[in-house]
Amino acid sequence: MSAYSIYISSTYKDLIEERGLLRAYLDRAQYVTVCMEKYPPASPENIKVRCQGDVCKADMYVAIIGDTYGSIALDENGKELGISYTEYEYDAAVESKKKRFVFFKTLKEPPKDERLISFITKIKKSALLTANFDDIKELPAQVMSSIIAATKDYLPNFIPSETKYLCDRSDQFQGFHDALLKKLTNQIHYFMLSGHRYNGHANFVKRCIYAIKTMFNNQETLDVTVMANSSPPSDENKVAEELRKKVLRQLEQKVKEPVSEFSADCFFECLQKSNKLCLVISIIIQSTFLKNHTDVYKKAFQRFYDEFSQKENPAYQDKKIIFFIDVQYVEEAGNEKDIVEDFENEPHFVGLRLPTLNMINDSLIMDWIQENDIEHNQMEIDTRIKDFFASIARDANDQYFMDSAEGPMEKLIDFYNQQK
């Protein structure tokens, strides 16, 4: 059986957090969510007609009603039709006999808009059983339990492969998430992340990409990864130029067309043409290359930073470029910690550093299994950790690298998906 498709209907601006949280929850449970924010930036199709058609095609309809009536629908000539898109969507669900789930947000005072009052009255006069929610966090569970009760043939909660990115790293992710939200209107962002080379740099970046999609209406991203390994790094200009060439080469492979120059405007244009929201550029630099050449790399990254740090373009206001500077410790570099700290202590990295990536242990794997609803029976969890994680090489404190855990995590996810 294929996944159910669910149309999410509500007014937008006042319920954007509720919509986003619900959509992320249902997407993660492997339902197919349909909503206006997933529509392309431009389309010749009338929005009202598109919405009504999508409601009719969906398996189920979920409405969230707050304290506003919503935008009034327009006809093909731009003339107001007198009814909101939200009400048109509800009417389409009624006419097409869809399973309907309506959730009213508890309001501090009764609505005053007569159109909203009339719409609510129409819903409550139907034979439909509706629900109320006080806290945004209650909504996903209420919706899910309603869907399960109504369908009787609940689709098992297939565990997405991306779940492996969600183990530990909460401090680093919180730092990334908070910084991004704090400067949400900025088009260009920088983050510096350090840790041992086997401690999951790549997975953490993928976790952030996964989160970006959720935060920005499931829009797809472009991502490229390059190594800053100029050898020998004779001067900062050579290092910076080699980095530019590597990024351009990978970006051209992604968009399958020439990219004219290394510039913010050119990258924004690539995003626009490929209908993507965000370009994530990961630059990996290992302490092996920093050793004896720290000053050269400092100057190269300063130049790199200066080229992009002030570049904003109102024509691409919805697009973003996010840089991750991944500084990786390696044993052969000697006293790698001192080398990396010397590199990191640059003025332009202040406020951009995320907490260091550390090793993990079985306790964190247990937390990951439970927090992601993979398994809750403690005896079963102990058995699976013994099955999949016991053979990993560990240090004296019984800790191991995140990269070593990736394969066992994938096998654990596959094991439970096969049981469903």
C-alpha angles and dihedrals in degrees: 000000000000122000119278116253115226126195112213113208129184143112108286118218098046095042102035093119093048092049093047095049093046093046092050091049094050093043090052090051086057097250117139108243121202122193142142095261089065092059117109118264092253132022135161090223120102109252094225092051091047093050094048091047092050091050090053092049095048123091093225141016124218120188127191113197121196134160101298131072096218139223116333113242120246130215125228090280095051094256118145114249096201096241127088124245088242093057092046088053091051092049090051090052090051094047093047091046094236123171100264128204117184123188122189119206110228107249128210090225135010117276117262101197106103091208091056092045090052092048092050091048091052091052094047093047090060122087088255120125107223132191138213129218129196102186126045089226090062094058103077093050091047092050093046094049090048092052092048092049093048100045099042086195098075114190108239113253100256109206110237116230088235088071088086088069092060099070114117117314089111094140092051093044093047089053091051094045095047094046092049093049092045090058099028093145092056114103097205126049134180130202131178119206125182134185143110112316091245095050099096107269092152094047092050091053089049089051089054091048089051089052093046090057090051094046093049104046098275093295114163124248137211117226135184131182125201137173121235093216106135108167118228096010095211096171142351093256091059092048093047093047093050090051091051092051093049094049092047092048093052093043091053089053090052098048093034095226137082117282107213102209146354100259140118092243092052091049091048088053090052089054091048094050094047093044092238128141105211142024114210115197117190116193113191119202121177125207088240089072094040092056109107090353103067095121093052092052091044091057093043093054091044088056090045091050094048092053092061109020097088100032113119126157120192090200088069099034094145093054126089138194116203123190123200115193103199110197109192128196117221125186096228092064092074114224091017096168093062091046094051094044089053090053094045095051094084121127094237091056094056109118092010099083117106120204115282117269109246136189120274136219142203092274091062090047089054090052090049092051093051099039091053094048093243094130136342104183105102095209090051091048091051090051094050093047089052090048098048110020107032095088095057115115110251138192127235090280092053090251127137141188121273091232089059090055096051096082095047090047090054090049091049092051091048091049094055094041089055089055093058 
